[in-house]
Structures are given as C-alpha cells and as structure tokens.
C-alpha cells in the first residue's frame, strides 16, 4: 500500500500501525510527534492507528538547542 512519509512516497504492508512503521524505519519514538493527514496522533494511540492507502504522514523530531 502506498503512503507518503515526510512528502516521500513509500510502500508499507497492510495492517501496519504507527509503532510498526517507526520500527521498520528504525526510528525511536522518543522526542517526536506524528501527524497523519494534518492531525496529530497521540503517542498512546500509535499502536491503534492502522495506516491507510495514501495516508500523508509527517514525522517531526524535536531538536534541542542552547
């Protein structure tokens, strides 16, 4: 199934949730936010949100500075 991650077209298997997506992308879920189709998904819902065809996902990482 085709989706978009940070505006890049990617392919994922059906029934993939956000936790599985992060694992496949080798991204730790610390210090980040995920937006799907312009809606922020709470971290507590990552395992419940099943990715759908053509979802537009933005993964935003927090960056510290000083």
mmCIF file as gemmi writes it, N, C-alpha and C atoms, coordinates in Angstrom:
data_model
loop_
_atom_site.group_PDB
_atom_site.id
_atom_site.type_symbol
_atom_site.label_atom_id
_atom_site.label_alt_id
_atom_site.label_comp_id
_atom_site.label_asym_id
_atom_site.label_entity_id
_atom_site.label_seq_id
_atom_site.pdbx_PDB_ins_code
_atom_site.Cartn_x
_atom_site.Cartn_y
_atom_site.Cartn_z
_atom_site.occupancy
_atom_site.B_iso_or_equiv
_atom_site.pdbx_formal_charge
_atom_site.auth_seq_id
_atom_site.auth_asym_id
_atom_site.pdbx_PDB_model_num
ATOM 1 N N . UNK Axp A 1 ? 0.848 -1.158 0 1 0 ? 1 A 1
ATOM 2 C CA . UNK Axp A 1 ? 0 0 0 1 0 ? 1 A 1
ATOM 3 C C . UNK Axp A 1 ? 0.899 1.228 0 1 0 ? 1 A 1
ATOM 4 N N . UNK Axp A 2 ? 0.552 2.209 -0.777 1 0 ? 2 A 1
ATOM 5 C CA . UNK Axp A 2 ? 1.36 3.416 -0.907 1 0 ? 2 A 1
ATOM 6 C C . UNK Axp A 2 ? 0.926 4.469 0.097 1 0 ? 2 A 1
ATOM 7 N N . UNK Axp A 3 ? 1.93 5.086 0.722 1 0 ? 3 A 1
ATOM 8 C CA . UNK Axp A 3 ? 1.699 6.194 1.642 1 0 ? 3 A 1
ATOM 9 C C . UNK Axp A 3 ? 2.764 7.249 1.368 1 0 ? 3 A 1
ATOM 10 N N . UNK Axp A 4 ? 2.666 8.366 2.05 1 0 ? 4 A 1
ATOM 11 C CA . UNK Axp A 4 ? 3.668 9.42 1.946 1 0 ? 4 A 1
ATOM 12 C C . UNK Axp A 4 ? 4.212 9.694 3.344 1 0 ? 4 A 1
ATOM 13 N N . UNK Axp A 5 ? 5.53 9.644 3.484 1 0 ? 5 A 1
ATOM 14 C CA . UNK Axp A 5 ? 6.18 9.951 4.752 1 0 ? 5 A 1
ATOM 15 C C . UNK Axp A 5 ? 7.073 11.154 4.515 1 0 ? 5 A 1
ATOM 16 N N . UNK Axp A 6 ? 6.768 12.243 5.194 1 0 ? 6 A 1
ATOM 17 C CA . UNK Axp A 6 ? 7.508 13.499 5.011 1 0 ? 6 A 1
ATOM 18 C C . UNK Axp A 6 ? 7.636 13.821 3.519 1 0 ? 6 A 1
ATOM 19 N N . UNK Axp A 7 ? 6.532 13.684 2.829 1 0 ? 7 A 1
ATOM 20 C CA . UNK Axp A 7 ? 6.356 14.016 1.412 1 0 ? 7 A 1
ATOM 21 C C . UNK Axp A 7 ? 7.059 13.07 0.453 1 0 ? 7 A 1
ATOM 22 N N . UNK Axp A 8 ? 7.597 11.947 0.946 1 0 ? 8 A 1
ATOM 23 C CA . UNK Axp A 8 ? 8.203 10.936 0.079 1 0 ? 8 A 1
ATOM 24 C C . UNK Axp A 8 ? 7.279 9.735 -0.014 1 0 ? 8 A 1
ATOM 25 N N . UNK Axp A 9 ? 7.069 9.248 -1.223 1 0 ? 9 A 1
ATOM 26 C CA . UNK Axp A 9 ? 6.214 8.089 -1.428 1 0 ? 9 A 1
ATOM 27 C C . UNK Axp A 9 ? 6.926 6.836 -0.929 1 0 ? 9 A 1
ATOM 28 N N . UNK Axp A 10 ? 6.219 6.043 -0.113 1 0 ? 10 A 1
ATOM 29 C CA . UNK Axp A 10 ? 6.768 4.81 0.435 1 0 ? 10 A 1
ATOM 30 C C . UNK Axp A 10 ? 5.726 3.707 0.308 1 0 ? 10 A 1
ATOM 31 N N . UNK Axp A 11 ? 6.174 2.468 0.418 1 0 ? 11 A 1
ATOM 32 C CA . UNK Axp A 11 ? 5.275 1.319 0.406 1 0 ? 11 A 1
ATOM 33 C C . UNK Axp A 11 ? 5.334 0.656 1.775 1 0 ? 11 A 1
ATOM 34 N N . UNK Axp A 12 ? 4.149 0.336 2.329 1 0 ? 12 A 1
ATOM 35 C CA . UNK Axp A 12 ? 4.069 -0.424 3.582 1 0 ? 12 A 1
ATOM 36 C C . UNK Axp A 12 ? 3.052 -1.538 3.413 1 0 ? 12 A 1
ATOM 37 N N . UNK Axp A 13 ? 3.206 -2.555 4.23 1 0 ? 13 A 1
ATOM 38 C CA . UNK Axp A 13 ? 2.262 -3.677 4.224 1 0 ? 13 A 1
ATOM 39 C C . UNK Axp A 13 ? 0.925 -3.239 4.818 1 0 ? 13 A 1
ATOM 40 N N . UNK Axp A 14 ? -0.14 -3.919 4.423 1 0 ? 14 A 1
ATOM 41 C CA . UNK Axp A 14 ? -1.443 -3.65 5.02 1 0 ? 14 A 1
ATOM 42 C C . UNK Axp A 14 ? -1.393 -3.995 6.498 1 0 ? 14 A 1
ATOM 43 N N . UNK Axp A 15 ? -2.287 -3.391 7.276 1 0 ? 15 A 1
ATOM 44 C CA . UNK Axp A 15 ? -2.395 -3.594 8.725 1 0 ? 15 A 1
ATOM 45 C C . UNK Axp A 15 ? -1.15 -3.136 9.485 1 0 ? 15 A 1
ATOM 46 N N . UNK Axp A 16 ? -0.443 -2.157 8.949 1 0 ? 16 A 1
ATOM 47 C CA . UNK Axp A 16 ? 0.702 -1.58 9.648 1 0 ? 16 A 1
ATOM 48 C C . UNK Axp A 16 ? 0.201 -0.442 10.526 1 0 ? 16 A 1
ATOM 49 N N . UNK Axp A 17 ? 0.606 -0.468 11.801 1 0 ? 17 A 1
ATOM 50 C CA . UNK Axp A 17 ? 0.244 0.654 12.669 1 0 ? 17 A 1
ATOM 51 C C . UNK Axp A 17 ? 1.457 1.573 12.798 1 0 ? 17 A 1
ATOM 52 N N . UNK Axp A 18 ? 1.29 2.681 13.498 1 0 ? 18 A 1
ATOM 53 C CA . UNK Axp A 18 ? 2.375 3.657 13.582 1 0 ? 18 A 1
ATOM 54 C C . UNK Axp A 18 ? 3.582 3.117 14.339 1 0 ? 18 A 1
ATOM 55 N N . UNK Axp A 19 ? 3.372 2.302 15.373 1 0 ? 19 A 1
ATOM 56 C CA . UNK Axp A 19 ? 4.51 1.7 16.081 1 0 ? 19 A 1
ATOM 57 C C . UNK Axp A 19 ? 5.323 0.811 15.151 1 0 ? 19 A 1
ATOM 58 N N . UNK Axp A 20 ? 4.648 -0.001 14.343 1 0 ? 20 A 1
ATOM 59 C CA . UNK Axp A 20 ? 5.359 -0.866 13.394 1 0 ? 20 A 1
ATOM 60 C C . UNK Axp A 20 ? 6.099 -0.038 12.348 1 0 ? 20 A 1
ATOM 61 N N . UNK Axp A 21 ? 5.479 1.036 11.906 1 0 ? 21 A 1
ATOM 62 C CA . UNK Axp A 21 ? 6.127 1.908 10.926 1 0 ? 21 A 1
ATOM 63 C C . UNK Axp A 21 ? 7.429 2.471 11.495 1 0 ? 21 A 1
ATOM 64 N N . UNK Axp A 22 ? 7.38 2.981 12.715 1 0 ? 22 A 1
ATOM 65 C CA . UNK Axp A 22 ? 8.592 3.521 13.337 1 0 ? 22 A 1
ATOM 66 C C . UNK Axp A 22 ? 9.664 2.441 13.463 1 0 ? 22 A 1
ATOM 67 N N . UNK Axp A 23 ? 9.253 1.243 13.826 1 0 ? 23 A 1
ATOM 68 C CA . UNK Axp A 23 ? 10.203 0.136 13.96 1 0 ? 23 A 1
ATOM 69 C C . UNK Axp A 23 ? 10.842 -0.193 12.608 1 0 ? 23 A 1
ATOM 70 N N . UNK Axp A 24 ? 10.033 -0.246 11.554 1 0 ? 24 A 1
ATOM 71 C CA . UNK Axp A 24 ? 10.56 -0.547 10.219 1 0 ? 24 A 1
ATOM 72 C C . UNK Axp A 24 ? 11.506 0.541 9.73 1 0 ? 24 A 1
ATOM 73 N N . UNK Axp A 25 ? 11.22 1.787 10.113 1 0 ? 25 A 1
ATOM 74 C CA . UNK Axp A 25 ? 12.067 2.913 9.709 1 0 ? 25 A 1
ATOM 75 C C . UNK Axp A 25 ? 13.258 3.096 10.642 1 0 ? 25 A 1
ATOM 76 N N . UNK Axp A 26 ? 13.319 2.274 11.706 1 0 ? 26 A 1
ATOM 77 C CA . UNK Axp A 26 ? 14.376 2.353 12.708 1 0 ? 26 A 1
ATOM 78 C C . UNK Axp A 26 ? 14.439 3.733 13.356 1 0 ? 26 A 1
ATOM 79 N N . UNK Axp A 27 ? 13.258 4.202 13.759 1 0 ? 27 A 1
ATOM 80 C CA . UNK Axp A 27 ? 13.143 5.496 14.424 1 0 ? 27 A 1
ATOM 81 C C . UNK Axp A 27 ? 12.626 5.257 15.839 1 0 ? 27 A 1
ATOM 82 N N . UNK Axp A 28 ? 13.347 5.771 16.831 1 0 ? 28 A 1
ATOM 83 C CA . UNK Axp A 28 ? 12.874 5.676 18.21 1 0 ? 28 A 1
ATOM 84 C C . UNK Axp A 28 ? 11.72 6.652 18.398 1 0 ? 28 A 1
ATOM 85 N N . UNK Axp A 29 ? 10.763 6.272 19.243 1 0 ? 29 A 1
ATOM 86 C CA . UNK Axp A 29 ? 9.597 7.132 19.413 1 0 ? 29 A 1
ATOM 87 C C . UNK Axp A 29 ? 9.794 8.194 20.493 1 0 ? 29 A 1
ATOM 88 N N . UNK Axp A 30 ? 11.04 8.407 20.893 1 0 ? 30 A 1
ATOM 89 C CA . UNK Axp A 30 ? 11.323 9.479 21.846 1 0 ? 30 A 1
ATOM 90 C C . UNK Axp A 30 ? 11.483 10.789 21.094 1 0 ? 30 A 1
ATOM 91 N N . UNK Axp A 31 ? 10.979 11.835 21.673 1 0 ? 31 A 1
ATOM 92 C CA . UNK Axp A 31 ? 11.168 13.194 21.164 1 0 ? 31 A 1
ATOM 93 C C . UNK Axp A 31 ? 10.682 13.381 19.731 1 0 ? 31 A 1
ATOM 94 N N . UNK Axp A 32 ? 9.504 12.837 19.446 1 0 ? 32 A 1
ATOM 95 C CA . UNK Axp A 32 ? 8.94 13.071 18.118 1 0 ? 32 A 1
ATOM 96 C C . UNK Axp A 32 ? 7.43 13.167 18.207 1 0 ? 32 A 1
ATOM 97 N N . UNK Axp A 33 ? 6.87 13.67 17.149 1 0 ? 33 A 1
ATOM 98 C CA . UNK Axp A 33 ? 5.416 13.734 17.004 1 0 ? 33 A 1
ATOM 99 C C . UNK Axp A 33 ? 5.081 13.199 15.624 1 0 ? 33 A 1
ATOM 100 N N . UNK Axp A 34 ? 3.922 12.582 15.519 1 0 ? 34 A 1
ATOM 101 C CA . UNK Axp A 34 ? 3.472 12.077 14.225 1 0 ? 34 A 1
ATOM 102 C C . UNK Axp A 34 ? 2.143 12.724 13.884 1 0 ? 34 A 1
ATOM 103 N N . UNK Axp A 35 ? 2.099 13.246 12.671 1 0 ? 35 A 1
ATOM 104 C CA . UNK Axp A 35 ? 0.883 13.857 12.133 1 0 ? 35 A 1
ATOM 105 C C . UNK Axp A 35 ? 0.434 13.007 10.948 1 0 ? 35 A 1
ATOM 106 N N . UNK Axp A 36 ? -0.834 12.632 10.937 1 0 ? 36 A 1
ATOM 107 C CA . UNK Axp A 36 ? -1.39 11.867 9.823 1 0 ? 36 A 1
ATOM 108 C C . UNK Axp A 36 ? -2.534 12.666 9.238 1 0 ? 36 A 1
ATOM 109 N N . UNK Axp A 37 ? -2.421 13 7.966 1 0 ? 37 A 1
ATOM 110 C CA . UNK Axp A 37 ? -3.455 13.77 7.267 1 0 ? 37 A 1
ATOM 111 C C . UNK Axp A 37 ? -3.834 15.024 8.057 1 0 ? 37 A 1
ATOM 112 N N . UNK Axp A 38 ? -2.794 15.75 8.489 1 0 ? 38 A 1
ATOM 113 C CA . UNK Axp A 38 ? -2.921 17.031 9.203 1 0 ? 38 A 1
ATOM 114 C C . UNK Axp A 38 ? -3.49 16.912 10.608 1 0 ? 38 A 1
ATOM 115 N N . UNK Axp A 39 ? -3.499 15.706 11.19 1 0 ? 39 A 1
ATOM 116 C CA . UNK Axp A 39 ? -3.985 15.507 12.552 1 0 ? 39 A 1
ATOM 117 C C . UNK Axp A 39 ? -2.887 14.859 13.392 1 0 ? 39 A 1
ATOM 118 N N . UNK Axp A 40 ? -2.551 15.496 14.525 1 0 ? 40 A 1
ATOM 119 C CA . UNK Axp A 40 ? -1.548 14.932 15.424 1 0 ? 40 A 1
ATOM 120 C C . UNK Axp A 40 ? -2.129 13.69 16.095 1 0 ? 40 A 1
ATOM 121 N N . UNK Axp A 41 ? -1.375 12.601 16.067 1 0 ? 41 A 1
ATOM 122 C CA . UNK Axp A 41 ? -1.8 11.358 16.703 1 0 ? 41 A 1
ATOM 123 C C . UNK Axp A 41 ? -1.065 11.247 18.042 1 0 ? 41 A 1
ATOM 124 N N . UNK Axp A 42 ? -1.797 11.127 19.145 1 0 ? 42 A 1
ATOM 125 C CA . UNK Axp A 42 ? -1.131 10.976 20.449 1 0 ? 42 A 1
ATOM 126 C C . UNK Axp A 42 ? -0.304 9.69 20.487 1 0 ? 42 A 1
ATOM 127 N N . UNK Axp A 43 ? 0.826 9.741 21.172 1 0 ? 43 A 1
ATOM 128 C CA . UNK Axp A 43 ? 1.714 8.586 21.27 1 0 ? 43 A 1
ATOM 129 C C . UNK Axp A 43 ? 0.975 7.365 21.813 1 0 ? 43 A 1
ATOM 130 N N . UNK Axp A 44 ? 0.009 7.586 22.688 1 0 ? 44 A 1
ATOM 131 C CA . UNK Axp A 44 ? -0.753 6.476 23.272 1 0 ? 44 A 1
ATOM 132 C C . UNK Axp A 44 ? -1.625 5.758 22.238 1 0 ? 44 A 1
ATOM 133 N N . UNK Axp A 45 ? -1.828 6.372 21.063 1 0 ? 45 A 1
ATOM 134 C CA . UNK Axp A 45 ? -2.672 5.784 20.015 1 0 ? 45 A 1
ATOM 135 C C . UNK Axp A 45 ? -1.868 5.193 18.853 1 0 ? 45 A 1
ATOM 136 N N . UNK Axp A 46 ? -0.529 5.232 18.911 1 0 ? 46 A 1
ATOM 137 C CA . UNK Axp A 46 ? 0.296 4.744 17.806 1 0 ? 46 A 1
ATOM 138 C C . UNK Axp A 46 ? -0.018 3.295 17.449 1 0 ? 46 A 1
ATOM 139 N N . UNK Axp A 47 ? -0.215 2.445 18.446 1 0 ? 47 A 1
ATOM 140 C CA . UNK Axp A 47 ? -0.466 1.03 18.159 1 0 ? 47 A 1
ATOM 141 C C . UNK Axp A 47 ? -1.875 0.793 17.632 1 0 ? 47 A 1
ATOM 142 N N . UNK Axp A 48 ? -2.782 1.731 17.873 1 0 ? 48 A 1
ATOM 143 C CA . UNK Axp A 48 ? -4.17 1.588 17.441 1 0 ? 48 A 1
ATOM 144 C C . UNK Axp A 48 ? -4.419 2.168 16.054 1 0 ? 48 A 1
ATOM 145 N N . UNK Axp A 49 ? -3.586 3.122 15.622 1 0 ? 49 A 1
ATOM 146 C CA . UNK Axp A 49 ? -3.814 3.762 14.328 1 0 ? 49 A 1
ATOM 147 C C . UNK Axp A 49 ? -3.265 2.877 13.21 1 0 ? 49 A 1
ATOM 148 N N . UNK Axp A 50 ? -4.158 2.322 12.41 1 0 ? 50 A 1
ATOM 149 C CA . UNK Axp A 50 ? -3.763 1.494 11.265 1 0 ? 50 A 1
ATOM 150 C C . UNK Axp A 50 ? -3.622 2.408 10.043 1 0 ? 50 A 1
ATOM 151 N N . UNK Axp A 51 ? -2.468 2.354 9.419 1 0 ? 51 A 1
ATOM 152 C CA . UNK Axp A 51 ? -2.182 3.196 8.265 1 0 ? 51 A 1
ATOM 153 C C . UNK Axp A 51 ? -3.047 2.755 7.084 1 0 ? 51 A 1
ATOM 154 N N . UNK Axp A 52 ? -3.566 3.771 6.368 1 0 ? 52 A 1
ATOM 155 C CA . UNK Axp A 52 ? -4.429 3.512 5.22 1 0 ? 52 A 1
ATOM 156 C C . UNK Axp A 52 ? -3.752 3.982 3.928 1 0 ? 52 A 1
ATOM 157 N N . UNK Axp A 53 ? -4.217 3.447 2.821 1 0 ? 53 A 1
ATOM 158 C CA . UNK Axp A 53 ? -3.714 3.822 1.493 1 0 ? 53 A 1
ATOM 159 C C . UNK Axp A 53 ? -3.708 5.343 1.345 1 0 ? 53 A 1
ATOM 160 N N . UNK Axp A 54 ? -2.599 5.884 0.845 1 0 ? 54 A 1
ATOM 161 C CA . UNK Axp A 54 ? -2.416 7.303 0.562 1 0 ? 54 A 1
ATOM 162 C C . UNK Axp A 54 ? -2.4 8.204 1.787 1 0 ? 54 A 1
ATOM 163 N N . UNK Axp A 55 ? -2.237 7.646 2.993 1 0 ? 55 A 1
ATOM 164 C CA . UNK Axp A 55 ? -2.076 8.497 4.172 1 0 ? 55 A 1
ATOM 165 C C . UNK Axp A 55 ? -0.854 9.38 3.974 1 0 ? 55 A 1
ATOM 166 N N . UNK Axp A 56 ? -0.974 10.614 4.45 1 0 ? 56 A 1
ATOM 167 C CA . UNK Axp A 56 ? 0.145 11.552 4.419 1 0 ? 56 A 1
ATOM 168 C C . UNK Axp A 56 ? 0.641 11.707 5.852 1 0 ? 56 A 1
ATOM 169 N N . UNK Axp A 57 ? 1.815 11.154 6.103 1 0 ? 57 A 1
ATOM 170 C CA . UNK Axp A 57 ? 2.375 11.08 7.449 1 0 ? 57 A 1
ATOM 171 C C . UNK Axp A 57 ? 3.586 12.005 7.533 1 0 ? 57 A 1
ATOM 172 N N . UNK Axp A 58 ? 3.579 12.828 8.565 1 0 ? 58 A 1
ATOM 173 C CA . UNK Axp A 58 ? 4.735 13.676 8.848 1 0 ? 58 A 1
ATOM 174 C C . UNK Axp A 58 ? 5.303 13.245 10.184 1 0 ? 58 A 1
ATOM 175 N N . UNK Axp A 59 ? 6.586 12.934 10.197 1 0 ? 59 A 1
ATOM 176 C CA . UNK Axp A 59 ? 7.279 12.573 11.433 1 0 ? 59 A 1
ATOM 177 C C . UNK Axp A 59 ? 8.168 13.758 11.793 1 0 ? 59 A 1
ATOM 178 N N . UNK Axp A 60 ? 7.851 14.36 12.923 1 0 ? 60 A 1
ATOM 179 C CA . UNK Axp A 60 ? 8.532 15.592 13.346 1 0 ? 60 A 1
ATOM 180 C C . UNK Axp A 60 ? 9.374 15.27 14.565 1 0 ? 60 A 1
ATOM 181 N N . UNK Axp A 61 ? 10.662 15.509 14.461 1 0 ? 61 A 1
ATOM 182 C CA . UNK Axp A 61 ? 11.582 15.23 15.574 1 0 ? 61 A 1
ATOM 183 C C . UNK Axp A 61 ? 11.886 16.523 16.318 1 0 ? 61 A 1
ATOM 184 N N . UNK Axp A 62 ? 11.856 16.434 17.647 1 0 ? 62 A 1
ATOM 185 C CA . UNK Axp A 62 ? 12.221 17.578 18.477 1 0 ? 62 A 1
ATOM 186 C C . UNK Axp A 62 ? 13.739 17.722 18.485 1 0 ? 62 A 1
ATOM 187 N N . UNK Axp A 63 ? 14.188 18.947 18.388 1 0 ? 63 A 1
ATOM 188 C CA . UNK Axp A 63 ? 15.622 19.227 18.39 1 0 ? 63 A 1
ATOM 189 C C . UNK Axp A 63 ? 15.903 20.209 19.514 1 0 ? 63 A 1
ATOM 190 N N . UNK Axp A 64 ? 16.839 19.853 20.365 1 0 ? 64 A 1
ATOM 191 C CA . UNK Axp A 64 ? 17.209 20.731 21.457 1 0 ? 64 A 1
ATOM 192 C C . UNK Axp A 64 ? 18.294 21.691 21.003 1 0 ? 64 A 1
ATOM 193 N N . UNK Axp A 65 ? 18.358 22.781 21.661 1 0 ? 65 A 1
ATOM 194 C CA . UNK Axp A 65 ? 19.382 23.767 21.321 1 0 ? 65 A 1
ATOM 195 C C . UNK Axp A 65 ? 19.77 24.547 22.564 1 0 ? 65 A 1
ATOM 196 N N . UNK Axp A 66 ? 20.71 25.398 22.382 1 0 ? 66 A 1
ATOM 197 C CA . UNK Axp A 66 ? 21.13 26.114 23.57 1 0 ? 66 A 1
ATOM 198 C C . UNK Axp A 66 ? 21.723 27.424 23.26 1 0 ? 66 A 1
